[in-house]
């Protein structure tokens, strides 16, 4: 699993690095905002879900202290 995360991180970094300023300032599909604004909004949305998942895991672990811990921080 850790290898998949590292691989995806590398691909995401390469993808974001390939988007030039002109494209970030261009209209996003659907209009109404730039591609940069749309990407930032989507990334913020994903971060919120990641935080919610982590909080849910923390609550579950606190409620089940005898359950085996399988989580490994990947960094």
N, C-alpha and C positions, 0 to 999 in steps of 0.2 A: 504494500500500500504506500509506503514511504517513497518508493521509487516512482510510483505513478504521480504523486504530488510534486516531486522534484521535476519530473518530466513536464508536467502541465505548467509549472511555474516558468520553466525555461521557454516553453512555447508561447506562453502569454507575454512574457517580457519581449520576445522577438516580435510578436505581433504588434504590441503597442509601440515598439521602437520603429516599426515600419510605417506607421501612420504619420504623415508630415503635417505641419501646421495648417497648410491650405485645406487639407481634408478635414482636420478637426474643426475648422471654422466654417466648413460647408454645411448646408442643410442636411439634417438626418432624414432617412426615409420616413415618410409620414408628415414631414414638415413641422414647423412650430419651434424647433430648437436646432442648435448645431449638433454635429456628431460628437464633439467634445462634451457638450452638456448632456447628451443622451448617454454616453459612455459613463460619465461621472455618476449620473443618476442610477444606472444599472449596477455599477460597482458598489455604490452606497447601499442599494437594496440587498445585494448579495452579502455584504458585511453585516447587515442587520440580521439576516437569516442565520449566518454563521454564529453570531452572538447568541441568538435565541437557542440554537442547537446546543451550544456549550452550556448555557444556563440550565437547560433541560437535563443535560447529562450530570451537571453538578448537583442538581436537586435529586435526581434519581440515585446517585451515589450516596448522598447524605441520608436518604431514606432507606438505603439497603447497604449498611456498613459491612455486612458479611459477604457481599457479592464480589466475585473476582474483578480486579481492575485490569482492563485490557487496553486502556487508552495510553498511547505513547505520543508525547509532543514531538512533532516531526522536524523541528528546527534544531 
